[in-house]
Amino acid sequence: MKLARGFEELREVLKMFRCKMDVWFYESEVDEPSKLIVDELIARDIATMNARPAVR
């Protein structure tokens, strides 16, 4: 998989600061699981979805 230019630049910046990422997450990998978490929090009345989403 060829990384987008932005990812290549990010990796170079992190390398300059000697920062090593243990794991890289891509939006496509976490999009659906995160929606399920939000649905669960709403169902448990821990979070709300309105004009200004909030965690209680």
C-alpha positions in Angstrom: 0.0 0.0 0.0 1.4 3.4 -1.0 1.0 5.9 1.7 -0.4 9.3 0.9 2.1 12.2 0.8 0.7 13.5 4.1 1.6 10.2 5.9 5.0 10.2 4.4 5.6 13.7 5.7 4.2 12.8 9.1 6.6 9.9 9.3 9.5 12.1 8.4 8.6 14.6 11.1 8.2 11.9 13.7 11.5 10.5 12.7 13.2 13.9 13.1 11.9 14.0 16.7 12.8 10.3 17.2 9.2 9.4 17.9 8.3 5.8 17.2 4.7 4.8 16.7 4.0 1.3 18.0 0.7 1.0 16.1 -0.8 3.0 13.2 -4.6 3.2 13.1 -6.3 4.3 9.9 -9.8 5.8 9.9 -11.1 3.0 7.7 -10.1 0.5 10.4 -11.8 2.2 13.3 -14.8 3.9 11.8 -17.4 1.2 12.3 -16.2 0.0 15.8 -16.2 3.6 17.0 -19.8 4.0 15.9 -20.8 0.9 17.9 -19.1 2.3 21.0 -21.0 5.6 20.6 -24.3 3.7 20.2 -23.6 1.7 23.3 -22.8 4.9 25.3 -26.0 6.5 24.2 -28.0 3.4 25.1 -26.5 3.4 28.5 -27.3 7.2 28.9 -23.6 8.0 29.3 -23.5 10.2 26.2 -26.0 12.2 24.2 -26.3 13.1 20.5 -27.8 16.6 19.9 -26.5 19.9 18.5 -23.7 19.7 21.0 -22.7 16.0 21.6 -21.6 15.5 25.2 -20.5 12.8 27.6 -22.3 12.9 31.0 
